[in-house]
Amino acid sequence: MKKILAMLSIAAILPLGAHAEFVGEGSTPALTTVAKALQAADDSRVMLEGNIVRQIDHKHYEFKDASGTAKVEIDSKYLPAEKFTAQSKVRLQGKVDKEFSGSKIDVKQVEILK
């Protein structure tokens, strides 16, 4: 029992894992289009502006900008708390995911533009 209490005491003192991110040139992908993103290499970081026009399934959506449409995957933890519609302009940041069935964008940030 004393060992467990000692371990818990030590765990309470140690800081929880803190994560920082690089800020500077190359840290934020440049704004691009769907057409260019779909031609980019696998795992390329992209930032897109346009509209999420429909939900395909639980975490897959159709995204559209002036250059075309793309399938995007957005985990619910990355969706904004604020409701949005197909008419809401959004900015997506994520990575290109090349698969045998085609390319999609794995989204890690969704921002509703005002």
N, C-alpha and C positions, 0 to 999 in steps of 0.2 A: 504494500500500500504506500509506503514511504517513497518507493521508486517512482510510482505513478504520479504522486503529488510533486515530486522533484521534477519530473519530465514536464508536467503541465506548467509548473512555475517557469521553467526555462522557455517553453513554447510561448508563454504569455509575454515574455521579455523580448524575444526575437521579433524583429519587424516582419510584417507580412510582405510577400514578394511585391516589390514596386517595379513597375515597368515604365520606361521612358521611351521616347521615340526620337529619331534624328529629325532635326528641323534644319533645312537648308536646301541647297541645290540638289534636285533629284528626289527630295523627300515627298513631294506631292506630284503626281502625274499631271502632265499638261492636258488641257481639255482636248478631246478628240471626238470623232464621229463614230457612229455604229459601223459604218462601212470600213473605216480604217481599223477599228478595234477588231473586227472579225478577220482581218488580214494579218493582224499582229501575231507575234510568236506566242507560244504557250507561256503562261505565267507573266505576261507583260502587264504592268500596272496601267490602268486606264481611268479616266474621269469623263463621264458623259452627262450631257444635259438634254432633257426631253421629257417624255411622258411615259408612265407605266400605264399601258392601255387596257390590259386585262390580266387576270390571274389564271394561270393554266392549271396549277394544282397547289398543294399546300405551300410550297416554297419556290415555285417557278412562275415567272411572269413574262409578259411580252412588253418590251421596251421599244419606244419609237422616237427617232429624231428625224431631222430633215433628210438624212442620207439613207434611212431604212429602218428595219426592225431587227431585234436580237432577243434571244431567250436569255433571261437573267435569273440567277438563283439568289434568293435573299432569305436567310434564316430570320425567324421572327424577332430575334434579339436585335437585329439591325434595322428593323422597321421603325420609323418615327412614332412617337406617342400620339402625335396629331394626326387626325384623319385626313386622307387626301383622295382625290378622284382621278379619273383618266384625263381631266382637264388641268390638273395641278402639274406645274413644271417642277421637275426634280433634278437633282444632281446626284449621280451615282459614282462611287469610287470602288474599285475592285480589281480583279485580275482576270485575264483571258484564260478560259479553260477549254483547251482543244481536246476533243474526244472523237472516236470513230464515227459517231452519229452527227458530228458537227461541232461548232464552237458555241460557247455560251460565256456569259460574264458572271463570275462568282463575286457578288457584291458584299462589301464589308462596311459600307457607309451609305446612308440615304439621307439627303437633305432636301427639304421642301423649300423651293425658291419663292420668294414673295415678289 
